[in-house]
């Protein structure tokens, strides 16, 4: 449960500090928008309001193609057809949307401290936003990994989240590999569709 909550830190409130990297600015924008949605009157009167806000204001900033490719594994990704890849990305996106929406029900004022940015190699293409999550005085690290696209170096997207060094996308890797071994890529797509339709 702690891991599930922490995956959504990017959607929780950040302190008002001057940020030193555009990847941090993006995380601030996402959290500000979502906190506003969570605290709005519409969130109480419309059960689909927050889900819609996540879908329109948050998910466009997540690189589901890269996330799905990492989760599936390079060799399986290469062997999948174009249609299968598109279906996998769409179903993985829906799975995370459902997970995020459900986890937001647990939000109760948790705090997030963003740590000073440490420039790394290729800092204009890849960045890690390091934070510390405080959940009822229990603190643990949450790192957000972002990258730019080859066509637009000014647009940053999240492609993984690590909670206490446990990767979100890699946490699905064993599950995906097991399903593919059992019934192939088509079986995995069907499993995800069934799960998302519940």
C-alpha positions, 0 to 999 in steps of 0.5 A: 500500500505504501508503494502504491501511494508513493507512486502518485507523489507526482500528484501530491503537493510540492513546496513553493520553492524555486526549481532549477530544472525544467523536469522539476517545473513539470512535476510542479505543474502536474501536482498543482493541477491535480491538487486543485482538482482534488480540492474542487467542489466538482471532485465531490459531486462528480465521481468521474471528475478527478479521473477525467483531470488525470486523463487530460492534465497528467497522462499526456506528460507520461511516456507510456511508449517507453514505459511499456517497452521497458516493462515488456522487455526489448526482445519481446517488444521487437517481436511484437507487431505494430498493432500489438505494440499499440494495444499494449501501450493503450492497455498499460495506459488504462491500467495505470489510469485506473491505479492512479485514480484508485490510489488518489482516494487515499490522499490525505495531505501527505507532504513531498520535499523536493531535493536540490537538483544534481546535474548529471550526464546528458542533463538536457535529455534525461533527468531524475527529480529526487524527492522525499515523501512524508506519510504520517512522519514516515519518510522515504525516497521517491525518484521521478525519471524523465526524458525528452523526445528526440524531436523536441528537447524542450518537452519532458515526460515521465518514463519511470518512478522509483520508490525506495529504489523499486521501479514502477515499470520493472515491478510489472515486468515479471507479471508481463513476462509470466503472462507472455510465457503462458499465452504470448503477447496476445494473451497479455493484451487480453489479460490487461483488457479484462483487468481494465474492464472490471 
